[in-house]
């Protein structure tokens, strides 16, 4: 049950933090922040789509 809590509670929270970091870094002018924005977007998308993948996987069992 702890694994389900991590997948369906913690990962969406991490996704929100990743998208917020993406928006904050994207608004900066320095080129290093643009690179960091790409990393934050990747983390956010991965964290947001993992619960969807787990749910689809569980429905196919």
C-alpha positions as CSV (number, residue, x, y, z in Angstrom):
1,X,0.0,0.0,0.0
2,X,2.9,2.4,0.6
3,X,3.9,2.0,-3.0
4,X,0.5,3.1,-4.2
5,X,0.7,6.1,-1.9
6,X,4.0,7.0,-3.4
7,X,2.8,6.6,-7.0
8,X,-0.6,8.3,-6.6
9,X,0.2,10.9,-4.0
10,X,3.9,11.8,-4.0
11,X,4.5,11.7,-7.7
12,X,1.7,14.2,-8.6
13,X,3.1,16.5,-5.9
14,X,6.5,16.2,-7.4
15,X,5.0,16.9,-10.8
16,X,3.4,20.2,-9.5
17,X,6.8,21.2,-8.1
18,X,8.5,20.3,-11.4
19,X,6.1,22.4,-13.4
20,X,6.4,25.3,-11.0
21,X,10.2,25.1,-11.3
22,X,9.9,25.0,-15.1
23,X,7.8,28.1,-15.1
24,X,10.1,30.0,-12.8
25,X,13.2,29.0,-14.7
26,X,11.7,29.7,-18.0
27,X,10.9,33.3,-17.0
28,X,14.6,34.0,-16.3
29,X,16.9,35.6,-18.9
30,X,20.1,33.6,-18.2
31,X,20.8,30.7,-20.6
32,X,21.6,28.3,-17.7
33,X,18.1,28.8,-16.4
34,X,16.7,27.8,-19.8
35,X,18.7,24.5,-19.5
36,X,17.4,24.0,-15.9
37,X,13.9,24.6,-17.2
38,X,14.2,21.7,-19.6
39,X,15.4,19.5,-16.7
40,X,12.4,20.6,-14.5
41,X,10.0,20.0,-17.4
42,X,11.4,16.4,-17.9
43,X,11.1,15.7,-14.2
44,X,7.5,17.1,-14.1
45,X,6.3,15.2,-17.1
46,X,7.8,11.9,-15.9
47,X,6.3,12.3,-12.4
48,X,2.9,13.3,-13.9
49,X,2.8,10.4,-16.4
50,X,4.0,7.6,-14.2
51,X,0.7,7.3,-12.2
52,X,-1.2,7.1,-15.6
53,X,1.1,4.4,-16.8
54,X,0.7,2.4,-13.5
55,X,-3.0,2.8,-13.8
56,X,-3.1,1.5,-17.4
57,X,-0.8,-1.3,-16.4
58,X,-3.1,-2.3,-13.5
59,X,-6.1,-2.2,-15.7
60,X,-4.5,-4.6,-18.2
61,X,-3.8,-7.3,-15.6
